[in-house]
Amino acid sequence: MRKRLLIATGLIVALLVPAVALGATTVNFKGTFPNDANATIGFNVKRVNGQNKQVLDMSLRRFNVNCTKSGKTEIRTNNPITINAGVQQRKWHYDDGTANFQGTFRKGNKNKADGTLELTLSGIDFGNGNGPENCHGGPRTFHAHT
């Protein structure tokens, strides 16, 4: 039994060492919004040599916005939204006129992040018969971790 355990451990180490030697990994953060118990956020972060370098994408579930025609509407991303926001001095920011996303990795703990998310959607047609409308939600604080 010990030989099998050692062989399995050796294989795991042999497979992981090259990945670590290359220095780049992707880490997934999942978080919540303290003032909106149902809403969740997720984002992938590129790490190089152990440092967070770039927020690659973002996903939302049950994030409420207020729309001009349909009122309170829940936003849910089926696929992550690509944002490619660079991280400088533990901080990142993304604003394309539709989504404003900013955050900070906690000092001394790169596996925890805090930030705010604000969404402004213009000319969006949800297919509910209301036609194009404008929506806004946030800013809302989030807390996330790996």
PLY file of the C-alpha trace (Angstrom):
ply
format ascii 1.0
element vertex 146
property float x
property float y
property float z
element edge 145
property int vertex1
property int vertex2
end_header
0.00 0.00 0.00
2.81 2.42 0.82
4.47 1.82 -2.56
1.22 2.63 -4.36
0.79 5.81 -2.34
4.38 6.87 -3.02
4.05 6.14 -6.74
0.81 8.11 -6.93
2.36 10.99 -5.00
5.40 10.92 -7.30
3.20 11.10 -10.38
1.26 14.05 -8.99
4.46 15.92 -8.16
5.93 15.10 -11.58
2.85 16.52 -13.29
2.62 19.66 -11.15
6.27 20.73 -11.17
6.37 21.64 -14.90
3.20 23.73 -14.55
4.66 25.64 -11.62
7.99 26.06 -13.41
6.25 27.82 -16.29
4.97 30.35 -13.77
1.51 31.09 -15.24
-1.72 29.72 -13.82
-5.38 30.70 -13.79
-7.17 30.96 -10.46
-10.95 31.09 -10.01
-12.49 33.48 -7.49
-16.08 33.11 -6.29
-17.86 35.66 -4.20
-21.03 37.24 -2.90
-22.55 40.67 -2.42
-23.19 41.31 1.31
-26.26 43.50 0.62
-27.75 41.10 -1.96
-27.78 37.58 -0.52
-28.88 35.91 -3.79
-26.33 37.53 -6.11
-22.98 35.88 -6.83
-19.88 36.82 -8.79
-17.07 34.75 -10.24
-13.92 35.73 -12.07
-10.74 34.09 -13.34
-7.37 35.63 -12.59
-4.10 34.99 -14.39
-1.16 34.54 -12.01
2.44 34.80 -13.10
5.14 33.68 -10.68
2.61 33.70 -7.84
1.32 37.24 -8.45
-2.14 38.21 -9.69
-1.56 39.90 -13.06
-4.86 40.05 -14.96
-8.58 39.55 -14.34
-9.60 37.58 -17.42
-13.38 37.31 -17.21
-16.42 37.73 -14.99
-19.69 35.85 -14.39
-22.80 37.02 -12.55
-25.80 35.20 -11.14
-28.95 36.87 -9.79
-27.59 40.43 -10.00
-30.58 42.80 -9.96
-30.75 45.93 -12.09
-33.53 48.48 -12.63
-34.64 48.85 -16.23
-36.56 51.72 -17.84
-39.44 49.57 -19.13
-39.43 46.25 -17.30
-38.39 47.57 -13.85
-36.41 45.27 -11.58
-34.66 42.65 -13.73
-32.27 39.87 -12.79
-29.01 39.66 -14.75
-27.43 36.28 -15.28
-24.46 35.56 -17.54
-24.62 32.18 -19.26
-20.97 32.46 -20.26
-18.23 34.52 -18.60
-17.81 38.05 -19.98
-14.23 38.67 -21.16
-12.78 41.76 -19.48
-8.95 41.36 -19.49
-8.35 43.94 -16.74
-4.70 44.36 -15.76
-3.76 44.19 -12.07
-1.42 46.89 -10.78
-0.45 47.16 -7.12
-3.19 44.67 -6.13
-5.91 46.76 -7.89
-7.82 46.35 -11.14
-10.45 48.32 -13.01
-12.60 47.68 -16.07
-15.04 50.12 -17.69
-16.40 49.72 -21.20
-19.34 52.09 -20.74
-21.62 49.15 -19.97
-19.94 47.53 -16.98
-17.79 49.20 -14.37
-15.86 46.59 -12.39
-13.13 47.36 -9.89
-11.48 45.49 -7.08
-8.49 45.00 -4.83
-6.71 41.86 -3.74
-6.26 41.92 0.01
-2.87 42.95 1.28
-1.02 39.86 2.44
-3.61 37.49 0.92
-3.75 37.22 -2.87
-6.52 34.61 -2.53
-9.10 37.13 -1.27
-10.51 40.10 -3.15
-12.92 42.93 -2.45
-14.43 45.39 -4.85
-17.45 47.02 -6.39
-19.50 46.23 -9.46
-21.72 48.66 -11.30
-23.64 47.77 -14.46
-25.15 50.18 -16.97
-26.82 48.46 -19.90
-27.93 50.57 -22.89
-30.27 49.51 -25.68
-30.62 45.95 -24.40
-33.55 43.88 -25.68
-34.37 41.05 -23.26
-36.87 39.59 -25.72
-39.81 40.19 -23.38
-41.75 42.37 -25.81
-40.63 45.67 -24.24
-38.04 46.39 -26.95
-34.67 48.03 -26.25
-34.28 49.52 -22.78
-31.66 50.95 -20.45
-30.79 49.31 -17.13
-28.60 50.19 -14.17
-27.48 48.30 -11.08
-25.03 49.05 -8.33
-22.50 49.99 -7.36
-22.49 46.97 -5.08
-19.65 45.73 -2.91
-18.49 42.12 -3.29
-16.15 39.83 -1.35
-14.52 36.92 -3.18
-11.98 34.18 -2.51
-10.35 31.21 -4.25
0 1
1 2
2 3
3 4
4 5
5 6
6 7
7 8
8 9
9 10
10 11
11 12
12 13
13 14
14 15
15 16
16 17
17 18
18 19
19 20
20 21
21 22
22 23
23 24
24 25
25 26
26 27
27 28
28 29
29 30
30 31
31 32
32 33
33 34
34 35
35 36
36 37
37 38
38 39
39 40
40 41
41 42
42 43
43 44
44 45
45 46
46 47
47 48
48 49
49 50
50 51
51 52
52 53
53 54
54 55
55 56
56 57
57 58
58 59
59 60
60 61
61 62
62 63
63 64
64 65
65 66
66 67
67 68
68 69
69 70
70 71
71 72
72 73
73 74
74 75
75 76
76 77
77 78
78 79
79 80
80 81
81 82
82 83
83 84
84 85
85 86
86 87
87 88
88 89
89 90
90 91
91 92
92 93
93 94
94 95
95 96
96 97
97 98
98 99
99 100
100 101
101 102
102 103
103 104
104 105
105 106
106 107
107 108
108 109
109 110
110 111
111 112
112 113
113 114
114 115
115 116
116 117
117 118
118 119
119 120
120 121
121 122
122 123
123 124
124 125
125 126
126 127
127 128
128 129
129 130
130 131
131 132
132 133
133 134
134 135
135 136
136 137
137 138
138 139
139 140
140 141
141 142
142 143
143 144
144 145
